[in-house]
Amino acid sequence: MSAPPTSDGPSAPAAYTFDNVPGYEGTVAGGGGGFLPPPMPSFPDPSPQPEPSQAQWNIPSISEDTAHEAFVLYASSNCCYSSAPAKDGMITNMEAFNTYRYRLETFTESRSTEWSQKPYNGEPVDAFSQPTPGPWDIAAQAPTFFKNSKEVIRVPYTSSMKNCHDCLAMGRVPCKNCCGAGNKVCWVCNGSGYHHEQIRCNHCSGRGRESCTQCQGQGAKKCTTCNGRCQLLVYINLTVKWTNNSSDYIVEQSSGLLLENLNQVTGKELFKDARYMVYPVMGFPDVNVVSAAERLIREHQATYSQTSRVLQQRQTIELIPITKVIYQWKGKSHMYFVYGNESKVHADNYPATCCCTIM
């Protein structure tokens, strides 16, 4: 058997391993080539059309019974809270706050390429048999809008067979464990062949060396890059990613409830608009929402249209109900919040805890 190459482990593929494919000149192995900008459309983008203004924006409010039931459920779900304040407390005042959340979603498609390889198993090679389609000319089926997804496609007419660069087309590489010798110094006698006052080493039978268990004494192992096949199939992979890019804006409100609490709940949907390109909502009673819509639509267009193809946009406005509740219990006034469609409760300084917290 011919001696295996003596290189120190796998090396990166040589530059000549990859063909020069027109339209894919920047493609490298292992990715890193960046996303490919989409081609200029052959026709102008459709102009966005404004939505007609909506005259009525329904503002829901919760009842006292709803606020009381939500508070009782909140107290009962916390093992350290007595349910007495929630059950026996008397609501003295309820104040509703209109808090809006504007959300803009831009669903995009981006494409990137990389040279890939696999052990050659007799597959047909088609490099340069026909003109290679461009990265944005290859058909890919987009998933449901506004859901992230990915598809990897082998680019047609880029597959070729190359000799394996790691084993120099021999199918085997030197064993690192024994440095290609097939054996190594016996660990029991440290290579002397004897131990304990000239007693012959039983482990290596006095040879001072033992057979390498990693390569079974062969000095070489099957090349993992080509799986012992000696050749590789080299081709370009196209990765298509569909991404839902979402931005939220919540209007500041004076209830005292932190905005981070509102990220955990849903609201009542007041407005929804989905199309190729949305237009800032008009006629909404809160100018902060209108300003946020204009700003986010402008930012999304500048950010995502350079490296991706915009497939669809969607904007929604939710009203997140917040009710500030004041109640009396044992002659003292206390407060809690009920917010979101889920009637989630937030109560600082709950007045009756039944266990201690260790600090």
Steps between C-alpha positions, in 0.01 A plus 500: 500500500627847415598713797231746604564873480671643804317831533384608843127440474241638257580814305278756337406427139742648249375790293502292183249260657218738410407590146449858387125509442364816334267681736649332807848654506479605867391159627733340755503179701332504840285801422617847586428637155219719629147533377442565134313822420183436302499609136333823402134436413418514132194712579447780754382409845128564543428824678352450844143610541380652829230328696182701547482655842293314754246713679446283807765335715325288758651534845399209725492521877474223757229463759549503875415128511772424246756699699399322823514150344841568346635615839366192681659272238829687532507462879404132492777421250767632736571263785642779717190718478194488720183523293328725757591839342386382155175344626405749770648823369250760375571672169469878542623627165586371150683703237549382141800594286502477120838350410573420137754262352596551136676208331662495157606169344706480183525150353818465296688246292880499504746279314861398561732246338791283611717229353419162652642151467413141582657159436456407135270202459459487125253785464479666156711814462353786301740794537496722189274259311252788478508865602464529878186690612562808712444487876171688470385304192467170686142425599425459871156458650436761767324372814201661664554874529642635827648165608876441512629221280810382313573287196837377370517434124788352302568739213457320166803458272761562770574140610843359418722218626830591667778303666477518879739768625529351851631156404644590156252257342637203695194445717707480819678749726774452762379403845554789739509271802817320390631758248463243221729238661229248580634457852597714797709478817351259753346703781562221757878463465561837332674326210756301695327163461549431871368616835537410867868404498543349156167324487386472141208728421190293438315787337732528200666156530833669558499688168478841666233610248137418459275497196299818445136435584380800297617364164535131598870517430458618140653845550219659299125544528221542251475861385187651653480776238444264207399198712776302332361564152806704388281748310257775599190638336541879508204730435341830594219510753246780495342581837166678484374654822157645559495729801224688675657824619280655767513835681269616779418840639295540817365841582612626837218524750463656844353205688829417670518147358838426339501444125692174544189349659307566179733278297346199674140559389289549190259779431183561306579534131366832374663508159673259263643557154708253296631560148820515300577844640293658776432868542500675839155482655299818475231643721612328818420710808845464659764696308777295664376189318489685168855631551627154601344343190665753271839455667497117510381463141782728387755309709387159377520610138855635546618200704359197321468596135878518450582137580160329473195483283193635678208263441231639729444750776242504777413765755267467796380722780390347828339661795648350814248563774645614830280557800637652816298371795491658848353288779457517875599220736513529879463875482795556267511582130688278257543477123541245222489492120298280266632505144489319166239270348616241750402725795847459644549659843797694636493597868792657681505472879225243534369561856482142631778248449489173690867402480833674527744560220864431585720779370 
